[in-house]
Amino acid sequence: MITKMTTNQEEIIQIIDRASKELSLNTANFKEKSLKAISPNLSISKATEILVKNALENIDETNPNWTYLASRIYLEELYREAGDNRNYDANIRYGNFYDLIKTLTDRGVYATNIISKYSKVDIDFLAEQIDPKRDLLFDYLGLYTIATRYLATDHDKNIYELPQERWMVIAMYLMQDEDPQQRIQLAIEAYWALSNLYMTVATPTLTNAGKSHGQLSSCFIDTVDDSLQSIYDSNTDIAKLSKNGGGIGVYMGKIRSRGSAIKGYKGMSSGVVPWIKQLNNTAVNVDQLGTRKGAIAIYLDVWHLDIESFLDLKLNNGDDRMRAHDIFTGVSLPDLFMEQVDARGDWYLFDPHEVRQVMGYSLEDFYDEEKGSGQWRRRYDECVQSDQLTKRRVLAIDIMKRIMKSQLESGTPFMFYRDEVNRMNSNKHNGIIYCSNLCTEITQNQSPTEFIEEYIENDNTIVKKYKTGDYVVCNLSSINLGKAIPDNILERLIKIQVRMLDNVIDINTLPIKQTQLTNQKYRAIGLGTFGWHHLLALENIKWESDNAVQFADDLYEKIAYLTIKNSMELSKEKGSYPAFEGSSWSTGEYFAVKGYNDERWSTLQKQVEANGMRNGYLMAVAPNSTTSMIAGSTASIDPVFKPFYNEEKKDFKIPTTAPDLTHKTYDIYRRSAYIVDQRWSVRQNAARQKHIDQSISFNFYVPNTIRASVLLDLHLQAWKEGLKTTYYVRSTSNDVEECEWCES
């Protein structure tokens, strides 16, 4: 139990003076107000709450540093709680690191790996590298988020671990299997990257690394086959992943449509909607670690006969028996569909089961190898011409209108441009990509797991045999552009970051076997970024400018070069991913398609061909909402909502300003999410997409009064400029000032 220490006025003043040191704040009125609010003999915890609340109330555009005063006051409370629970003097801030590890290991909170793989001498040496001053880098929102969600506690939720210890535990855990000769130095390097907030790891890694439960990967993608066995097996697998905190993308384009035949009996199938409703119930009932309902995105092809009912799933009106409000939707779009939308042409819908039966192939298993021509459109045309197939003709623009109606009402469906994704797939020699994940940044080979047989063994054991498919796993971390670029540490950072991500693959304990096999086959990672608007503000580059587009192009080419180089170097050290031979990496096609042909790139291409790649997929820009808050920067590649706003979650409402907000940066932040011309956002993303082998979580921000023609033009622009996916269409019902672009 925490000691109920009480406060006096002198102590309150000392707390404020310590917290305000070097913050250039006039605290006279703050002291006066706080002293009046804090009665004598109030517990120090209650006094801290009042001080934090008063500090937060002072935050506005002209006084952003009050967030650091609130953070430092709260930090002292964390030190007090940890000191009380661990029985050390809180004035020294951090207690004995080895004792912490041993205590939480003995209590079953930490995994035994750390204490079994690192000696006491190792741990004591690493403890000396912990720098409490780096706690001062947190603003209040960042510190509150990491303290209430991620620090290790005992089973009664008492604080034991402190922020710098969380960073060090993550670093040690991810480096546990490295060569003992370099393991300590690698852990120190990983701690440097994390503790300086130069990068963040994915939320599951941040939560679970070093702990005795939970996996480290963010999200997964399943491919469901057209059979009852596959549908129910998939539901069970998704439930297991959801229980362990994973977000899931599900491709259901192989499932037969409503009215399709079952065992030759025509008109018997109920289509995809009932199975989606079943997954909707799974999302609600099997929540993520008891903290929030499961997150499942379901993708369907735009030529599927059930596409119209699929697009209505999230609407708030109509037959509720045909709705699934708790899942997210995504639609898989070939180039030809977008061409027909643009030309206001016809579009045909098919039953995938009937196509397989009559035509002898699956339409979804092909794509257009070149823009404007390829196997997919040839086979689609064969299906259109066939008089043996059931088909329905619609106007492509009418399907697009339904897509946009749903987007303005629910934010979804997400858009997945399948031809561009597969053309740029670095492992197309080994499969096809049907859809993306929950957050639209992952594009990796997929295939369904196939049930083979079931038999009895030893009279009392039932054995089920499966041929495993490619079940995609996302292993993510992200660069904090707002800190890493100004400090010029990109080369050092990416070197350790790629190794950390690669190690997640081997350390991870995944709840279903297919994911483990796919993880080892491709060794896929997703190195991303956040803090783009933060960086533009620091560089004084306007969002709506050619400079911003060129800056994105140059920066992401540099990130790509360093990421590829370090994966190649890791391959020299540890071996290439098993599917490397025949990939675009091995043939040099990856570099040719990107136009990487100067001397630096040519040298790297030769090194890759000679030494292989450790990772088959490398880069992906995730949403990074929570982790960017911890790092005190802006989310992903998104613009801020406003220079000053309230960050609201289920359990808090915290006044927040854009990072490094000054009179110099204000003008860049002033053009915020619902004001900036989204056409410039598309151009920026086209520039960075060129260098990212996977995709980007890219949102459109629009008023809900946007004209349909303007939203349509945004989608057409995104497709024409080579974006692979788009995420939410985030619309606001509020009046949006200065929205000249959305009227044009």
N, C-alpha and C positions, 0 to 999 in steps of 0.2 A: 504493500500500500504506500501511496505517496504521502509524505509527511505534510500535515496541514500547517505549513509555515504562514505566519501572518506578516503584514507589511507595516511600515511607518512612512511618514512623508519623506524623510531623508532617503530611504531606500528607493522609493518611487523615483525621486529626482536622479539618483545614481543610475537606475535602470535606463531612464530616458537619455541621460548624458552619455552613457556607454553606447547606446544604440544609435545615437545621432552623430557620433564622432565621424568626421570627414564627409558628412552628407550635405553640408551647406544648407541646413534648415534652421529657420527661426522657431525655436520650440517654446518661447515664453508663454504664449497663449495656450499652447497644448499642455504645458505643465500645469498651468492654472486650472484649466478645465478638468484635467485628469485628477488633480488633487482634490477638487470638489466632489468628483464622482466616486472616489475610492474612500470608503469609510475606514476608520481605524479598526484594526484586528480582522480586516477582510483577508481571506487566504490569498497567498501569492498567485495561485492559479486563477482565481476570480479577478484579481487586480490585473493580471496579464491580459485577460479577455477584454477588460475595459480599455486598457491602453491600446491594444491592437485595434479595437473598434474605433476609438477616437482617431488613431492614426489613419485608418482607411478612409474615414470621413473627410480627411483633408486632401485626398487625392483628386486632382483634376489636371487639365492640359498644362497648366502653368506650374503645377507642383507634383510632378510624377515621383519624386524621390521619397515621398511619404510611404510608398510601398516598401522601401528598404528599411525604414524605421520600424514599420509593423513586422517585417520579416525578422529583424534582429531581436525585437522584444519577444517574439514567438520562439525564436531560436533558444533564448535563455530558458524558456519554459521546457523545451525539449531536453536541454542539457540537465535541468533539474529532475525531470521525470526519469531519464536514463540513469542518472547518478543515484537516485533513490532506489530504483528497481535493481540496479547492479551493485549497489553498496559502495559507491566511491564519491569523492568530493566533486560536486558539479562545477566548482570553480576551475577545475582543470579541463572542463568541457568533455574530453574523451577519456574513457576508462581503459582498462587493460583489454586489448583486442583478443589476445589468446583466450582469456577467461570468458569473453563474450561468445567466441566460437565454441568453446567446450560446453558452456552452459546451454546454449541453444541446440547444440548437437545432442547432448544428453536428454534434453526435453523433447527431441524429435522434431524440432522446428527446422534446423539445418540438416541437410544431407550429410552423411558420414564422409563423403568424398574429400571435403576440405581438410579435415583433421587427419585423415588417413594418408593423403597425398602430399601434404605440406608438414614439415617438422615444426616443432615449437621454435626452433632457431629461425626457420623461414618466416613463420608468422610474426615473430617479434621484430624481424628485420622489416617486413612489409608494414607493420604498425608504425615504424619510424617514418615511413614515407607518407603517412596520412597527414594531410594539411588542413587543420580546422579552419584556417582563414578562407578556404574556398567555400565554406558555408555562406560567406558574405556575398557570394555571387548570386544567390537566390533572391528574387523578389518575393513578395508575400504569397502571391498565387502559386508560384513554383514550389516554395517551401511547404505551404499548406498541402499541396497536392501530393508531394512525395511523402510527407509525414503521415498523412491520413490514409494513403492507399498502398504504399509500397514498402515502408520500413518494416523489418521483421519484428514481431511482437511475440510475447508468450501466448499461451492458449486463452488467457483472460484478456487479451488485447492490450496488455501493458507494454509501453515502449521500452525496447531494449537496444535496438540497433539505431544508430544515428546516420545522417546522410553520407558522410565520407566513408563510413563503414559499409554502407550499401554498395557504394561504387567499388570499394576494394574487394568485397565479397564477390561481386559480379566478375571483376577482373580475374580474381583467383580461380573462380569456378570455370570460366571459359578457357583458361590457360592450363587447367589441371593435367591434361595429357600431353603437354608439350615436353620436349626433351628437357630433362632436369638441368642440363647445362645452361639453358636459356630461359627456363620457365619463370624464374623470379623477375628477370629483366622485362620479359613480355608482360607479366602481370603489372609491373610498375608503369609500363608504357600504356597499357589499357586503362589503368587508373588515371593517368595523366589526361587521356582523351575524355574520359567520362567526368572526372571531377572538375575540370575546367569548363565543362558544358560545351565542349567543341563538338560533341556528338551525343546521340542518345541511342539506346537499344530499344527494340520493340517492347511494347507493354508487357507481354507474357515473360520475356527475358528479364525485364526490370523487376517484375513481381516475383518470379520463381527461381531465378538463378541462385544457386547455393542452398535452396530450401528442399525439404524432403518430399514435396509433392508438386504436381503441375508440370506442364511442358513449356518449351521456350519459343514455339513458333506462333505466328500471329493468325494465319488463316490457311485454309485448305480448299481444294477444288475437286469435286467428285463428278464422275461421268456415269449417268444411270442408263443401263441397257433396257431394251424393250422386253422385259420379262418380270413376272411377279416376284421371282427370286431376287433379281437385281434391285427392284424397287424397295422391297422390305429389308434386304441386306443394307442397302444404302441408308435407309432411315435409321437403322440400328447404329451404323458407323457414324452418322451425323450426330446422333444423340450422344455417343461417347465423346466425340470431339467437342460438342457444345458444353458438355459437363466439365471438360477440362479447359474451357475458356477460349476455344477457337472460333473464329468467324468462318463461315463456309459459303463457297460458291458452288452451285449445282447446275450441271447441264442436263436438261430433260428433253432435248431435241430429238432423241432417238425413240421416245415413247410414242406409240400410235395415237392417232387423233380420235376425237369423239365420233362414234358411228363406224369406226373401223371394225374389221373382222377379227374374231378370236377363234382359233382352231377351225377356220373356214366358215364360221357362222357370221354372216354379215350384220352390221349394225349393233354389235354387242359391246364395243368398247365405250367407256365413259370419258375417254380422253385424259389430258394431263391435269385438268383442274382438280379433280378429287385427290390425286396424289400430292398436288401442291398444298391443298388444304391439310392433308395429313402432316406434311412437313411444317406447315404453319403451327399446328398443335405441338409438334416436337419443339419448335423454337420457344413457345410459351412455357411448356411444361418442364423441359430440360434446360434450366437456365445456366448462365456462365458463372460457375463457382459461387452460386447463390447470390450474385451481385446484380445481375441484370438478365433480362430474357435473352435467349439465344439469337444470334444474328445470322440469317441465311438469305443469300441472294440466289434467285433461280433464273436461269437464262433459257430462252427459247428462240428458235430461228424464225425470221420474219416470213418464211415461206410455209411454215407449219399451219395446217388447217385450223388449229386451235388458237392462232395468234390473236384473234380479235377478243375472245373471251379472256385470254391471258392478259391483254393490255387493260382490261377492265377490272382486274383483280383488286387493285388498290383504290378504286373509286369509292366515294362515300354514298353514292345513290345506287339504285337498282336492287337486284335480288341478292340479299346478303348470303344466301347459300352458295353463290358463285363468287364470293369475295374472300380474300386472304390478307387481312390488314397488317399482319405481324411479320410478313416476309418482305423482301425487296425483289424487284424484278429487273431483268436486263434483257435486251433484245440483240440478237446476233444478225448483223446486216452485211450482205455482200455488196460489192461495188455496183452491180447491175441494179439492185433495188434503188440505191441513191441516184443512179442515172435516170431511172424511170420516174422517181420523184421529181427530179429536176426538169424532166421532159414532159411531166404530167401524163405518163404512159400507163399501160396496163401492168398488172402484177398477178401471178398465179400462186395459189395455195395448194399444198399437197399433203397427203397422209404419208409419213415416212415409212410406215410398215408396208403400205401398198406399193410404194416406190421400190422397196427392197424385193417384194414378191414378184412384181411385174417386170421391172427394169433390170433386176439382178445386181444393183449397186445401191449404196446409201448416198444420197445427195450431199449430206453433211460431211462426208469423208473427202470432199474435194474443195479446191479453192482456185481462184484465177492466178496463175503464175506470173502474169504480166498485167499491167493496167489496161483494161479494155479487152483482154482475151485470156482464155485459159480453160481448163477442164471443167470448172464448175459451171460456167455459163453454157458450155456446149451440152452438158448433161441436163441442165435446167431446161434448155431449149428442146432436147429430146423428150423430156417429160411433158412439156407444153404441147408438143406435136403428137404425142401418143394418144390414140383413141381408146386405149385399154385402161387408162388411169382416171380415177375420179379427181376432178380438180375444180377449183372455184376461181373465177376471174374477178378481180377487184381493181380499183384505181390505186396505184402506188401512193398517190397523195392522200387518199382517204385513210390508208393505214398510218401514214405519217401524221395526219391530223389527230388520230387516236393516241399515238405516241405522245404528242405534244400536250394534248388535253390531260392525259394522266400525269405528265411531268409537272404541269402547272398546278395540279391538284395535290399530288403526292410526292413530287420530286423525282420519281422514277417513271419509266425504266431507264437504266443506264444503257449507254450505247457502246456496242462492241463491233468494230469494223473488221470483220473476219479475214477479208482478202489481204489487207495491209498487214495485219498481225501475222498471218501465215507466210506471206512473202518475206517478211523480215525475221522470221523465226530462225535462230541460229542452229537449231537442231531439227530442221524439217526433214532431214534424212531418216529420222527415227520416229516420226509421228505427226500429229496434227493438233491444232489448238482450236477447241470449240467455243470457249467462252473465257471470261476473266473471273476474278474472285469477288468477294464482297465489296472491296474498295476500288476495283477496276485497274489496279496497277500491276497485277501479275498476269503474265502470258507465258505459259509453259505447256509442253506436250501433255495430252490427256488420252486416256482410253479406259473403257469400263473393265472392271474385274468380272471374270466369267466363272460361274459355278460349273464344276466338272462332274463330280459324283459324290455320293454319300454312301458309306458302308459301315458295317459293324465289325469291330476288331476286339479280339479277346473276350467275346461274349457279352461284355458290359460297357464297351466304349464305342461311341458313334463318331466317326471321322468324316468331316466334310472337306473336300478338296476344291481349290479354286486356282484358276490361272490369273495371276495378279495383273491389274492394269496400272497405268500411270496415274497415281493419285497425288495431285500437286500439293506441295508444302511451301509456304512463304516464310523465309527466314530473313528478318528485316533489321536494319539500323539506318540512322540518318545523320548527315552532316548538318551542323548548325551554321548556316552560311553567314549569319550576322556576327558570329564570333570568329569562325575559322578563316574567312577570307581576309578581314582586316588584320588578323594576327599572322597571316601568311604561313600557315602550317599545314596546307592541304596535302602536300606530299607525305609528310610524317604521319598525318592523321589517317589517310586512306590505307597506308601500309599496315597499320595495326588493326584498322577497322575490317579489312578483308579477312585477315586471320581470325579475328573474333567471330565473324559471321560463319566462316568455314568451320570453326570448332563447334559451333552450335549444332551442326549437322551430326557430328559424331557423339556429342554428349547427350543430345536430346532423348527423352523417353516419350515416345509417341504412343497414343492409345490404340491405334490400329496398325496392323502389319504392313498393309499396302503403302502407307505413307513412309515407313522406314525404308522400304525397298526403292521407292521412287526417289527419296532423298539421297540415297547412296548412288543411284544411277546417274543423276544429273548434278548432284551437289549444288543445287541452285541457291543463290543468295539474292537479296534485293537491297543494294546500297542506294539510299535515297538522300533527299535534302529537305530542309525546311528553312524558314527565315528569309525567303526571297524578297518579300516587301521590306523587311527590316534592312536587308543589304542594299536595296535600291535607295532607301531613305539615307543610309550612311554615305552612299556614293553620290547622292543628289541627282539621281536619274529618274526622270518622270516615267510613270507606268505606261502612259500612252505616247510612246516615242520609239523611233527607230533605234535609238541608243539602247533602250531596254531589250529590244529584240536581239541586237548584235551582242550585247553583254551576255544574254542567255546562251546564245550560240557559242561564244568563245569559252564561257565558264564551263558549260556542260561538256564541251569537247575535251577540256582539260581534265575534268572529273572522269570522263570515259577513259581517256588515255591512262591515267594513274590506276584506275580500277582494273583495267585489262592487264596492265603491266604487272600489278601485284598478284593477280590470279595466276599469271604465267610464272612468276617467280616462285609462288607457292607450289605450283605444279612441278617445278624443278626439284623442290625440296621433298614433296610428299607424294607426287604422282598425279596424273591427270584424271579427270572424271571418266568413268568407264565408257560413256557414249561419245567420246571426243572424235574418234576416227570417222570421217565422212561428214562431220559437222561443218558449218560455214567457217568456224574457227580454223579447222584443220586444212580446208581447201583454199583459204584466203579470200573466199567470197564475201565474208563479213566486212572486210576492209575495203574491197572494191566497191561494193554497193553503197557504202557510206562516203565514198570519195576520199578515203584516207590514203593519200599517195605521196605525201611529202617525205623527206628523208627520215624524219623521226618516226613516222607511222610505218614506213616501209621496213625500217629496222625492227620495230616491234612485231610486225607481221611475220617476219622471218623467225624471230625468237619464239613466237607462238607456234608456228608450224613445226619447229624443231623440239620444243619443250612441252607442248600441250598447254591445256588450261585446267586449273584446279576446279573451276566452276563453269557449268554449262550455261547458266543464266546469271547475270551479274547485277543489273541496275533496275531499280523501280522506285518511283516517287510516291510514297504513301501519304495519307491525310495528315498524320502526325499531330493531331489536335492536342492530345493530353501531353505527349512528350515535349512538344514545343512550348507548352505552358511551363513545364518544369524547367526548361532551359532558358526561359525568359525571352522568347523570340516569337515570330509570327508563324502561323501554321503553313506547312507545305509550300506550295507555290502560289498560294492564295493571297489576295489583298486583304488588309484588315477591314473589319466592319465599320469602325469609326476610330478616330484618334483616341477617344475616351469612351468607355462603355463599361457595363457590368457583366462580368463573366458569371453565368448562372449554370449551375448543375443541380442535381436533385437535393444535395445537402448544403449548398452555399450560394451566396451572391456576393461577389467580390469586385469592388471598383478597380478598373484596370486601364492603363494607358498603353498605347503602342510603345514598343521598346525604344530606348534612347530618344524619347520624344523631347525635342528642343525647338527653338524658333527656326533652326536650320533644317530640321527633318519634317516639321509640321506640314509644309506644303506638299511633300510627297505622300504623306499619310492622308491628307485631306481628301484626295481623290480615292475614296474608299470603295468597298466591294460593290455596292449597288449603284455607284456613280460612274466608275471607270467603264470605258467603252469595251465591251466584251470581245470585240473584234481584235483589239490589241492583245487581249489575253490569249486568244487563239493563236495569233502570230508568235507570241512568246513561246507557247507550248509546242508549236510546230518546230521552232528553232531548237528547243531542248529535246524534243522527241527524236530528232535526227540522231542524237548521240546516246539515247537510252535504249538498250536492247529489249527491255520489257515495256512497261507503259507508265502512265501518270494518272494519279487521282486528280482529275481536273473538273472543277465545278463551274457551271454558269451561274452568275448572279443577275437576276432580272426582276423587274417589277411584275406583279401578277396581271397588270394591265398591258403588258407587252403585246404588240400586234403579232398575230400568228406568222405573218410574212417575215418579220424581223427575226423571230426565234428560228424559223425554218432556214433563213439565210445563215444563221450562226452554225446550225448543224451541217449545212452544205459546205460552209467554209472549213469547218473542222475536218470533215471527210476529205475534201479536195486538197487540203494542206498536209495530209498525211498523219493526222492524229489516229491512234489506234483505238482509244476508248474515250468516252466522256462519262463523268460521274453524275452527281445530282444536278438537276436544274433547281436552284434555290431561288424561290420567288418570295417577295415580301408584299404584304397587303398595305404597308405604310406608304405614304407619299414619298417618292424619291426625288430629292432635289437635284437639279442640274442634269437630269437624264436626257440630254439632247440626243445621244446615240440611239436610244431605244424608240425614238419617234421617227428616225430616218428610214 
